[in-house]
Amino acid sequence: MGKTILITGASSGLGEEMARQFAALGHDLALCARRTDRLERLKKELETAHPGCRVECRALDVNDHDAVFEVFRAFADDFGGLDRVVVNAGLGKGAPLGTGRFDANRDTAVTNFVGALAQTEAAMEIFRRQERGHLVMISSVSAMRGMPKTVTTYAATKAGVAHLAEGVRAEVLGTQITVSVIYPGYIRSEMNERVKHVPFMVSTEKGVSAMVDAIEKEKASARVPAWPWVPVGFALRHLPLPLARRLMG
Ligand SMILES: NC(=O)c1ccc[n+]([C@@H]2O[C@H](COP(=O)([O-])OP(=O)(O)OC[C@H]3O[C@@H](n4cnc5c(N)ncnc54)[C@H](OP(=O)(O)O)[C@@H]3O)[C@@H](O)[C@H]2O)c1
């Protein structure tokens, strides 16, 4: 049965490709981001490729917290409810702490954590009313451990997102509300397009296919793609810090 899926940050990278792959599976889509020209282009592409597919788009800056609630409610009204919300919008800016770039680290912290909190609140408001729904949080393998240098703040936000999700899951266990946390490894997107040599980087299509598979199965937690991120994630989480540090780049 086709579901109605809201995706934030659907204008590029993983969000855009999730929209493509969910549409191909027969789901309807509520897409938002700041770059609405890109959303409109994607809507045309998806409605042409999948004539039965309904796609609605809205502008959203997840740092405008009132707007997050308004846009989520408006999408729920459009479709008569939402089956799944994918909290995906995020930023990858950052600098080592204490090097004069509080601005970059603050932007990442506010967008990735406070923005995700607003999205989770807005989604849960709808799911509580419906008494059902699937909350999907896009974390990162970097959440497995405190990370050095440019990734310190980013990794902390992604650990925060994963904890938010687990807290919600602990509360809704045994109900019709389910929660998934997806921990992607390196997947090609705008966020890393200038980074040249990254070990285990996969194409957007391949990486997102692993994400969509885990999401469709409503897995509680998934490191994707499974190879190498299941074992690397385990090692990052459990090795003593001096050894884990060698895996962190
Ligand atoms: N790619 C990877 O290897 C990787 C690995 C682990 C986790 N992730 C996570 O996956 C998610 C998607 O990232 P990506 O790799 O696809 O990067 P991306 O191509 O840069 O996409 C980021 C998306 O987030 C949206 N966004 C950013 N700031 C926003 C804001 N203030 N309000 C609303 N939307 C905002 C952007 O849309 P607009 O600019 O149009 O608003 C864009 O659609 C992020 O949460 C990221 O942390 C990615």
PDBQT file of the ligand as one rigid body, heavy atoms in Angstrom, charges set to zero:
ROOT
HETATM    1  N1  LIG A 301      26.063  12.268   2.538  1.00  0.00    +0.000 N 
HETATM    2  C1  LIG A 301      26.584  11.591   3.552  1.00  0.00    +0.000 C 
HETATM    3  O1  LIG A 301      27.641  10.930   3.428  1.00  0.00    +0.000 OA
HETATM    4  C2  LIG A 301      25.881  11.617   4.873  1.00  0.00    +0.000 A 
HETATM    5  C3  LIG A 301      26.356  10.734   5.863  1.00  0.00    +0.000 A 
HETATM    6  C4  LIG A 301      25.709  10.717   7.098  1.00  0.00    +0.000 A 
HETATM    7  C5  LIG A 301      24.606  11.524   7.320  1.00  0.00    +0.000 A 
HETATM    8  N2  LIG A 301      24.175  12.367   6.341  1.00  0.00    +0.000 N 
HETATM    9  C6  LIG A 301      23.014  13.220   6.636  1.00  0.00    +0.000 C 
HETATM   10  O2  LIG A 301      22.075  13.123   5.581  1.00  0.00    +0.000 OA
HETATM   11  C7  LIG A 301      21.276  14.296   5.558  1.00  0.00    +0.000 C 
HETATM   12  C8  LIG A 301      21.192  14.824   4.129  1.00  0.00    +0.000 C 
HETATM   13  O3  LIG A 301      22.472  15.303   3.764  1.00  0.00    +0.000 OA
HETATM   14  P1  LIG A 301      23.063  15.167   2.291  1.00  0.00    +0.000 P 
HETATM   15  O4  LIG A 301      24.304  14.371   2.381  1.00  0.00    +0.000 OA
HETATM   16  O5  LIG A 301      22.005  14.780   1.358  1.00  0.00    +0.000 OA
HETATM   17  O6  LIG A 301      23.529  16.681   2.030  1.00  0.00    +0.000 OA
HETATM   18  P2  LIG A 301      23.023  17.784   1.010  1.00  0.00    +0.000 P 
HETATM   19  O7  LIG A 301      23.034  17.259  -0.378  1.00  0.00    +0.000 OA
HETATM   20  O8  LIG A 301      23.831  18.987   1.332  1.00  0.00    +0.000 OA
HETATM   21  O9  LIG A 301      21.492  18.000   1.424  1.00  0.00    +0.000 OA
HETATM   22  C9  LIG A 301      21.136  18.700   2.579  1.00  0.00    +0.000 C 
HETATM   23  C10 LIG A 301      19.659  19.012   2.492  1.00  0.00    +0.000 C 
HETATM   24  O10 LIG A 301      19.293  19.662   3.701  1.00  0.00    +0.000 OA
HETATM   25  C11 LIG A 301      18.599  20.846   3.408  1.00  0.00    +0.000 C 
HETATM   26  N3  LIG A 301      18.842  21.868   4.412  1.00  0.00    +0.000 N 
HETATM   27  C12 LIG A 301      20.014  22.304   4.906  1.00  0.00    +0.000 A 
HETATM   28  N4  LIG A 301      19.807  23.305   5.770  1.00  0.00    +0.000 NA
HETATM   29  C13 LIG A 301      18.465  23.494   5.821  1.00  0.00    +0.000 A 
HETATM   30  C14 LIG A 301      17.618  24.388   6.497  1.00  0.00    +0.000 A 
HETATM   31  N5  LIG A 301      18.100  25.327   7.336  1.00  0.00    +0.000 N 
HETATM   32  N6  LIG A 301      16.285  24.295   6.310  1.00  0.00    +0.000 NA
HETATM   33  C15 LIG A 301      15.780  23.369   5.488  1.00  0.00    +0.000 A 
HETATM   34  N7  LIG A 301      16.512  22.495   4.784  1.00  0.00    +0.000 NA
HETATM   35  C16 LIG A 301      17.848  22.570   4.960  1.00  0.00    +0.000 A 
HETATM   36  C17 LIG A 301      19.107  21.284   2.035  1.00  0.00    +0.000 C 
HETATM   37  O11 LIG A 301      18.062  22.009   1.360  1.00  0.00    +0.000 OA
HETATM   38  P3  LIG A 301      18.056  23.585   1.046  1.00  0.00    +0.000 P 
HETATM   39  O12 LIG A 301      19.481  24.052   1.015  1.00  0.00    +0.000 OA
HETATM   40  O13 LIG A 301      17.363  23.685  -0.282  1.00  0.00    +0.000 OA
HETATM   41  O14 LIG A 301      17.251  24.156   2.165  1.00  0.00    +0.000 OA
HETATM   42  C18 LIG A 301      19.333  19.961   1.351  1.00  0.00    +0.000 C 
HETATM   43  O15 LIG A 301      18.168  19.521   0.709  1.00  0.00    +0.000 OA
HETATM   44  C19 LIG A 301      21.911  15.275   6.546  1.00  0.00    +0.000 C 
HETATM   45  O16 LIG A 301      21.201  15.246   7.763  1.00  0.00    +0.000 OA
HETATM   46  C20 LIG A 301      23.305  14.699   6.739  1.00  0.00    +0.000 C 
HETATM   47  O17 LIG A 301      23.852  15.062   7.983  1.00  0.00    +0.000 OA
HETATM   48  C21 LIG A 301      24.786  12.437   5.131  1.00  0.00    +0.000 A 
ENDROOT
TORSDOF 0
